Amino acid sequence: MLPPLTPRANHYGHDVASLVPSANGLTGIVELSPGHDEIWRRAKKYLAVRDNDVHTLYAYGIGHALVSQQPDADPDVVLPAILLHDTGWSQVPEDDVLSAIAPGAGRKDLVLQHEREGARIAQSILDEVGWDADRTSEIVAIVDGHDSRREAVSLNDALMKDADKIWRLTPHGVDTVMNWFGLTREEAHRLIASRVHDHLLSDTGRAFARLLAAIVSIDTDPERVALG
């Protein structure tokens, strides 16, 4: 569900919108660059499976923040890899997708299939938009192994993997996992925690995850719940 984009009230009673600064130059404002938008517009038709399209955009935002803290990372590898990493699920029957990742299930063959297909789709899209050949090769290699390969082959790979996993701790990620498996928010958080924190590859990613986990924890704390 999309968060509210307009206010439900103005308790102050005065219009201050004209006093809000422009987004230009402000820290933390994320938008897709023109080149990345070209990739996204071609990738999104492959991402309309189990909320992968929305997941991908949130992961892009997380990846943007991670890259901003890692001067040696290449945003034109990490961020396109994020936009393309789950396109391969479109080639797996939708009814089988969750069986690849469900607790107690785990179809590794489907995980590998979506990686292979995602690498193929990524190559095609990057060729179509005329992406740099060396970056294309690195992106395709990252996509082909982003779930099954536990260790990162590069800093760019590590940040892509971390952004993918950290999404699960966002409000949208928790909501999605709840509805995937019929779990309460607290149960979903425990499942996510077991699959995220010990699998992250960057110090920055681990810090981001702990911050988001603290928010999820308070969401289900009895004192917070009592406040409605």
Secondary structure, DSSP 8 states (H G I E B T S, - for coil): ----SS-S--TT-S--GGGS--STT-TT-----HHHHHHHHHHGGG--STTHHHHHHHHHHHHHHHHHT-TTS-HHHHHHHHHHTTGGGGGS-HHHHGGGTSTT---HHHHHHHHHHHHHHHHHHHHHHT--HHHHHHHHHHHTTTTT--S-SSHHHHHHHHHHHHGGGSHHHHHHHHHHHT--HHHHHHHHHHHHGGG--SHHHHHHHHHHHHHHHHHT-HHHHHH-
